[in-house]
Amino acid sequence: MNRRLRLALAALVLMSCRDYQYEPKVSDQAGLVPPDQFARYGHDQAEAVAIGREFGRTGHPDSAMAYARSLGDVVDVSADSLGYRLTVLFKSGWRTGIAPIKDGKRGADTPGLGKAPSKS
C-alpha cells in the first residue's frame, strides 16, 4: 500500500511540473489588435510595432534594442532577464512592453513610421 502511494505521489509530482518555455505564450498575437491597425493609432505605437517586428524577425533582444535606439523618439530600452520582451520609454513619457511580432514583415514596413507629426 505504501509503495503504491509513493509511486502515485511521485507520478503526480512529475506530471505537475510546468514547462518554463514562456516565449510562445508571450509572443502569441491571437486576440490582440493586428499590428498594422495598432501602428495607425499614433507615431509612438508605430515605432513600438516596428521594434516588435524587428524583435520577431531576428529573435535576439540585442539587435531589437539597437534598432529601437536608432529610432528618434526612444529614450530608453531594456530587455527583461529572459529576453522575451523589451521595455521601451518614449520621449512622450509612454512606457510600454514590447513582445516579438512574428508576422514576416520588417520594422521599416510598418505604416505610420515616417516623420513624427509636429505638435502645435
N, C-alpha and C positions, 0 to 999 in steps of 0.2 A: 504494500500500500504506500509506504513512504517513498519507495523507488519510483512508483508511477507519479506520485505527487511532485517529486523533484523533476522528473522528466517533463511533466506538464508545465511546471513553472519555468523551467529552462526554455522550453519551446515558446511559451508566452513572452518571455523576456526577449528572445531573439526576433520574434515577429513584431514586437512593438518598437524596435529600433527604427528611427526615422532615417530617411535619406536626406543628407545635408547638401544636396545638389540644388541650390536655390536659383541658379541662373535661368533655367527655363520658366520658372514661375514669375520671376521679376521681369523678364523681357517679353512675356506674353502680352500681345496687344489686343486680345479678344475683349470686347466690351468697352473699349476706350474710343474716344473720338479719333477718326482717321487722322494720320499725321498731316496730310495736306490741308485738311479742314482746320486743324488746330493751328497750323502755321499762319493761316489767314486772320487769326484773332489779333495779331499785332506783331511788331518788329521783334520784341524780346521772345515771343512764342516761336516765331520763325527761326530765330537763332537757336532756341532750345531744341527744336525738331532737327535742325541741321547738325547740331552736336550729337544728338541721339543717333542719327543716321550714320555719321562717321564712326561712332562708337560701335554700332551694329555691324558696319561693313568691315572694320578692322578687328574687332573683338578685343582690342587692347586699350585699357584706360589711359595709358601714357600718350598714345597717338591722338586719342579723342581730346585729352586735356590740351595738347599742343594745338589742335585745331581750334578749340574753344578760346585759347589765348590769342589766336590770330584774328578773332572777331573783335570789332571795335567796342562793343558795349559790355564785354565780360570783364568784371573787376577781379573776381576770384573764382577759382575752380579747384575742387579737391575730389579725390576718389575715396570711396569707402574702403575699409580694410580688406574686403573680399573682392572688390573690383567689379561688382555687378551694377553699380550706378555711380553717377557723378553728382556732386552738389555744386551748383553754379550760382554766383551772385552777379547780378547785372547792375549797371550804373543807375538804373531807375529804383534800385532797392529791392527788386524782386529776387528772392532766393528760391530755387527750385531743384528738385531731384530729377535727374535725367537717366532713364534706363536705355539700354540698347534698342534701337529700332531696326529690325531686320526686314526691310521691305524691298531691298535690291536697288535702292536709289542712293546717290551720293549726297553729301550735305549741300553742295552747290546747286542741286536740282530742286531745292526747297523753294516754294513760292513765297514771295514777300521778303526775301533775304537781301534785297538790294540796299540802297541807302536808307538810313533811318529817317522817318518823316521829321521835318523841322517843327519844333514846338513854338507856338506863337504866344 
